[in-house]
Amino acid sequence: MSEQHHGGRLIADHLVDEGVDALFTLTGGHISAIYDGCKDRGVRVIDVRHEQAAAHAADAYGRLTFRPGIAAVTAGPGVTDAITGVTNAYYANSPMVVLGGSNPVSLAGMGSLQDAPQIELLRPVTKRAEPVQETRRMREVLGYAFRSALSPRMGPAYVDLPMDVLMTPVDTGQVVPAVDHRFTVGAGADPEVVAEVAELLASAERPVVLSGSGTYWARAWEELDQLATTAQVPVYVNGMSRGILPSSHPHLLGLTRKQALRQADVIVALGIDFDFRLGFGRSPAYHDDVQVVHVDPQADRVGHNRPVAHGVVSDVAAFLRALLEHEGKFGRREATRWLTGLRDDERQRAQARAEAATSDASPVHPLRFAREVARWVDPDAIVIGDGGDIVAHTAGQVRVDRPGHWMDPGPFGCLGVGAPFAMAAKHVHPDKQVLVVYGDGSFGFNGMEFESAVRQDLPFVGVVGNDGAWGEMKAFHERVYGAEGMLAQDLAQDTGYERMVEALGGYGERVDHPEDIRPALDRAADAGVPALVNVLLDRDFRRESAAAYGA
C-alpha cells in the first residue's frame, strides 16, 4: 500500500538515492517542506547566514564528492542572493543542483511577496533551469537536473519549486520516477587522431602538458602520471588539477610555466581553457609555430581563442588511456635536455623565492607569511584560497599532494568562498585539517559564516594576510593612475577580525611577528572550534601582477 508524501519528502528521497548526505541552506517559508523531508530521511541540513554562502558550500561539496552539491534557497532575494555562488560554480564546472522556492502557482502574476523571474535569472548561469509544475513529477524533474549537472562539462542546474507544489501530498504510487540512464563513461577520441597525436609527441623537442580542471573531473590522475613518466614531459597544472600529481612528482613544474609555454613546440592541453590564466592561448605567451592538441569533452571549448593542430572531443581519461597504448612511439627512458633545463631553472627560481621569504621584519613580509603557513599545514590538509595577492603568494609555496586538496574560486574569481568551502570540506572530510588562507578584504564577504560553523561543529582554521588594503587592486590602481588621491583601495589594518571570530564563539589571535605565525596556528588548530589568526603584513610590498582583467 502506497503512502502520502509531500514534495519536500520526495526531494529528500531523491537526494538519498543519489548518495547526497547534506543540503546547504538559509531558512525560508517557501522551502520549509524540504527540511521536513530531510529530517525524515536523515539528510544533514547545514544552514548558513547568506544564500551566497549556501551556493558556495554546495559548489565545494560537488568538487570534493563528484556528486552534485545541493543548495536550497527561498524565493526572491533568497534566489538572487545565491546567483553569485551559482555563477562561480558554473565557471568552475562544479556539479550542483539549486532548489529555489517560489510563490504558489495559484498566485502567479498577482504580486506576491518575494516574487521574481527566477528561471529567467538563473538560465544564463546554469545548464538547466525549469520548474516543477506538479508534485507527482518532482522526482522526474530532479532526475533531469542531476543528469544535466553531472554530464560533461559539469555545472549547476536549477529547479524552481512553487510553494503549493512543494507542500502538496501525493500518493507515492503515482509519483513519476526519475529517468534512470545517466552519463557513466566518457566519450573516447578517434583512434586515428590519437595515433597522430602520439606521432606528434614522438617528434617533439620541447613538449609540454597543460592539465586543467577537466583532468580532475575525469579522475585521470593515474593516466596523467603515466603519460608524464613515460613521455618524460613537463606538466603544468591549474584549477582543480592542482594536487592531481603530488608536489614531489619529478615531472610537475610550476615556476617555469611562462618560459615553457613561450618555447614549447608541442602542447597537449587537457581539460583546460585558454583564458586569462593561460594568456588567452595567443602570442606573445606562446611560440608562433607551436602545435596544440586540445582535449575536452565539450566540443565548443576545443580550440576556443586559438587554432589547434588537433581538437579532440573526448573525456580526458579516455583520451589518455588511448594515447598510452602508443607509448612505444613516444616513450623515453630518461629525461630530455628540455626537461632537465626546465628543472634546473625551476630549482634556481625556487631558491630565489626562498631567500626572499626569510625576512624577519614586522609587519610580516607576504612571502615570509606564505612560507610559515606552508611549513605549518598538514600534508593531507585541504587548503582553500580566498583572496588575491596573498593567496597567489601562498599557493606558490603550499604543497598539495592529493586531488581536490586545493580549492579556490576558479576562473570567475569570486571572493567569499573561504568559510563556506571550509564548512563543506569539514562535513565531507571531518578527520582532515582544513585551512583557509584569506586576504583581509575577502574575509569580509562571508565572515559571519564562522558563526554557522561554530553552531554546527564544523571546525577549521583561517589565517588572514592583512595588508590593510585591497592589495591586488591597489597595485593596479597605483600603476595606472598613480599613488596620489587613492580612493576605495584601503582598509583599516587594525580591524580586529580575530576578535570578531571570538565574539561568534570561535578562537582568534593576532600576530605581528613572523616567528609567531606557526605557534598561533597550532593554538588555533588545538582550540577545537572554528578559528582565525590575523597576521599583519607589510603594507608597502607590491606583487608584480597582471592587469585587472587578466591580460
C-alpha positions, 0 to 999 in steps of 0.5 A: 500500500502506497503512502502520502508524501509531500514534495519536500519528502520526495526531494529528500528521497531523491537526494538519498538515492543519489548518495547526497548526505547534506543540503546547504541552506538559509531558512525560508517559508517557501522551502520549509517542506524540504527540511521536513523531508530531510529530517525524515530521511536523515539528510544533514541540513547545514544552514548558513547566514547568506544564500551566497554562502549556501551556493558556495558550500554546495559548489565545494561539496560537488568538487570534493564528492563528484556528486552534485552539491545541493543548495536550497534557497527561498524565493526572491532575494533568497534566489538572487542572493545565491546567483553569485555562488551559482555563477562561480560554480558554473565557471568552475564546472562544479556539479550542483543542483539549486532548489529555489522556492517560489510563490504558489502557482495559484498566485502567479502574476498577482504580486506576491511577496518575494516574487521574481523571474527566477528561471529567467535569472538563473538560465544564463548561469546554469545548464538547466533551469525549469520548474516543477509544475506538479508534485507527482513529477518532482522526482522526474524533474530532479532526475533531469537536473542531476543528469544535466549537472553531472554530464560533461562539462559539469555545472549547476542546474536549477529547479524552481519549486512553487510553494503549493507544489512543494507542500502538496501530498501525493500518493507515492504510487503515482509519483513519476520516477526519475529517468534512470540512464545517466552519463557513466563513461566518457566519450573516447577520441578517434583512434586515428587522431590519437595515433597522430597525436602520439606521432606528434609527441614522438617528434617533439623537442620541447613538449609540454602538458597543460592539465586543467580542471577537466583532468580532475573531473575525469579522475585521470590522475593515474593516466596523467602520471603515466603519460608524464613518466613515460613521455618524460614531459613537463606538466603544468597544472591549474584549477582543480588539477592542482594536487592531481600529481603530488608536489614531489612528482619529478615531472610537475613544474610550476615556476617555469610555466611562462618560459615553457609555454613561450618555447614549447613546440608541442602542447597537449592541453587537457581539460583546460581553457585558454583564458586569462590564466593561460594568456588567452592561448595567443602570442606573445605567451606562446611560440608562433609555430607551436602545435596544440592538441586540445582535449575536452569533452565539450566540443565548443571549448576545443580550440576556443581563442586559438587554432589547434593542430588537433581538437579532440572531443573526448573525456580526458581519461579516455583520451589518455588511456588511448594515447598510452597504448602508443607509448612505444612511439613516444616513450623515453627512458630518461629525461630530455635536455628540455626537461632537465633545463626546465628543472634546473631553472625551476630549482634556481627560481625556487631558491630565489623565492626562498631567500626572499621569504626569510625576512624577519621584519614586522609587519610580516613580509607576504612571502615570509607569511606564505612560507610559515603557513606552508611549513605549518599545514598538514600534508593531507590538509585541504587548503582553500584560497580566498583572496588575491595577492596573498593567496597567489603568494601562498599557493606558490609555496603550499604543497598539495599532494592529493586531488581536490586538496586545493580549492579556490574560486576558479576562473570567475574569481569570486571572493567569499568562498573561504568559510563556506568551502571550509564548512563543506570540506569539514562535513565531507572530510571531518578527520582532515585539517582544513585551512583557509588562507584569506586576504583581509578584504575577502574575509569580509564577504562571508565572515559571519559564516564562522558563526554557522560553523561554530553552531554546527561543529564544523571546525577549521582554521583561517589565517588572514594576510592583512595588508590593510588594503585591497592589495591586488587592486591597489597595485593596479590602481597605483600603476595606472593612475598613480599613488596620489588621491587613492580612493576605495583601495584601503582598509583599516589594518587594525580591524580586529577580525580575530576578535570578531571570530571570538565574539561568534564563539570561535578562537582568534589571535593576532600576530605581528611577528613572523616567528609567531605565525606557526605557534598561533596556528597550532593554538588555533588548530588545538582550540577545537572550534572554528578559528582565525589568526590575523597576521599583519603584513607589510603594507608597502610590498607590491606583487608584480601582477597582471592587469585587472582583467587578466591580460 
